[in-house]
Amino acid sequence: MPFDHFDFLAPFYERVIPSAAIESMLRELEPSPTCRLLDAGGGTGRVSGFLKEHVGSVVLSDISMGMLKEAATKDDLQPTCALTETMPFADNFFDCILMVDALHHVNDQAQSACELWRIVKPGGRIVIQEPDIRKFAVKLIAVAEKLALMRSHFLSPQKIADLFPFDDADVDVHTEEFNAWVVVKKQ
């Protein structure tokens, strides 16, 4: 079995990874107090742990058992072991889906996008925040992840947007500093 970087990093992940831009995420998600939120590839819950007071419920999915173990220590998160390519949820189940700094780690990004689209409700939104690979500093991170054998595959913001070719998808792309935001609204 290959080395699991995230199981190794889980116990100290939140101490070395900068905190998330919660205000930006709230702006992009536009959650309601009754919102059912999925934090896809949510790791330790470092993001959804801050968002849980703004939504009705949070399900956090990840494939790293080490990360899920850390997430289970946070109140009001529902950790679930799941690949983003094959989510164990019904169609149109979530009001909002958030994926922060995780898309470049999934094996099949196109299939993951299809699954996220399948499980978000009409009128809901998918918010993907990824490091902007067009920035030199992010290119260095991508090289470092390759050298660490993480099998990461970074996409440009437009290529992320192109993963959602659905007729009823309204896709917005913008950047802030070193991050790209792709917001997909399901009409």
N, C-alpha and C positions, 0 to 999 in steps of 0.2 A: 504494500500500500504506500502511495507517495506521501511525503512529508506534508502535514497540514499546517501551513503558516499561521492560520487564524486560531487554531487550537493552541498553538504555542504563544501567540500574542495576546490571547484573551485576558489573562489575569492582569496585565498592565496596559492594555490597549488604550483605555480612556486617559491614562496619565501621559501618554506620548503623542496621541492624535489630538490636534486642536479641536476645541469645541465647535459645534456646528452653528451656522448662522440662523438661529431660531426665528428671528423676526422676518428674515427673508423667506423662510419656509412657510411661516404662517401667511405671509402675503401671497405666496404662490399657491398654497393649498386652499385658502379661503374656507377653512373648516367651520362647521356649525357645532354647537354643543351636543348634538345627537349624531355627529359624523362617526361612521365606522371606518377607521383608518388601518391600512396595511403598511407596515414598514418593511418593504421587501429587501432582503439582504441587510437587515437591520443590525446584525452583529450583537453587540452588548446592550443595545438600547440607548446608546449615548444620545441619539437624536429623539427617538420617540419617548424617552423618559422625560424630556422637557415638553413635549407636545401633548402628553396625556391629559393635562388639565384643560386643554382647549378643545377636546373631542369627547365623544361619548364612550368609545372603546378603541383599544389598540391591539392589533395582532402583529407580532413581530415574527417574520420568517427568516431563516438562515439555514445553511447546511452544516455550519461548524458547531459541533456539540460544545466545544469550549466557550464559544461566544454565547450560545443559548444558555449555558449554565450561568454565565455572568448576568444575562438579561433576566433570568428567573429570580434574581435577588432584588429586582426592582418591583415595587408595587404597581398593580394595575396594568401590567403588560402580559400578554398571552403569547409566550414563546412557542413557535411551531417549527419543527424541522421540515424544510421543504426546499426543493429546487425551484428557481423561478421559471424554469422551462415546463414544469408540471405541477402547478399549484393545486392543493387539495381543497379548493373552495368552489362553491357553486357559481354559475354565471351571474353576472350583475350583483355581486355580493357586497363590494366595498364602495363607499361614497368617495373616498380619497385613497390614492396609493402614492407612497413616497419611496423613492430609491435614491439613497445618498451615497455617492462614492463607491458604488457596488457594480454598476453595469459592466465595467471593464473586467470584472472578475468572473462573470458567468460564462459558461461554455458556449451556449448558443444564444446570442443576443437577439436575433430575429424571433426565435421561438419564445424567448422571455417576453419580448414586447407583445407578441400575440396573446400570451397567457395573461399578462397584466391588462390588456385590452378586454379580454374575455370576462374577467372578474370585476371590472369597474362598472358601476351602474351608469345608465344613461343620465346625463346631467352631472356626472362625476368627473374627476380629473386625476391624471397621473402626473406626478412631478418627479422629474429625474434631474438630480444634480450630479454632475461629473466634472472632474478636473478637465480644463480646456487644453487639449493636446496641442493646440496651435501655439501655446505659450512655451517659451524655452525652459522655464523651471519645471513645467509639467513633463516636458520631453525627458528631462533628467530623471524625474521620478519614474517614468515609464521604463527607461533603461535600467534603473536600479531594480525595479520589480522583475524585469526579465533576467537580470543577473542573479536575483534571488530565486529564480525558477518558479515565479508565481503564475506564469502563463497568462498574464494580463493582456488584454487587447483593448486599447483605448480607441474611441471613435471621435471624429470631429463632431461638433454640435449639429451640423446639418445631416451627417450620417445617422446620428441618433434620431433626429426628427424623421428621417426617411424610413425608420423602422415602423412607423405608424401611417401606412398609406390608405387607411380606411376612409370610405366616403364620408362618414359622419364624425371624422376627427378634425378638430380645430387645433393646430399645433403652433405654438409660439416658442421662439428660441431667442434667448438673450444671454449676455455674459455679465459677470461681476468679478472683477479682479482676476483670479485664476480659475474661476468656476464657470461652467456653462450650465444654464437652466433650460430644460426642455419641458414645457408644460403642454400636456395633451388633454383637451376637453372632449368628452364624449357627448355629442349632441343628442 
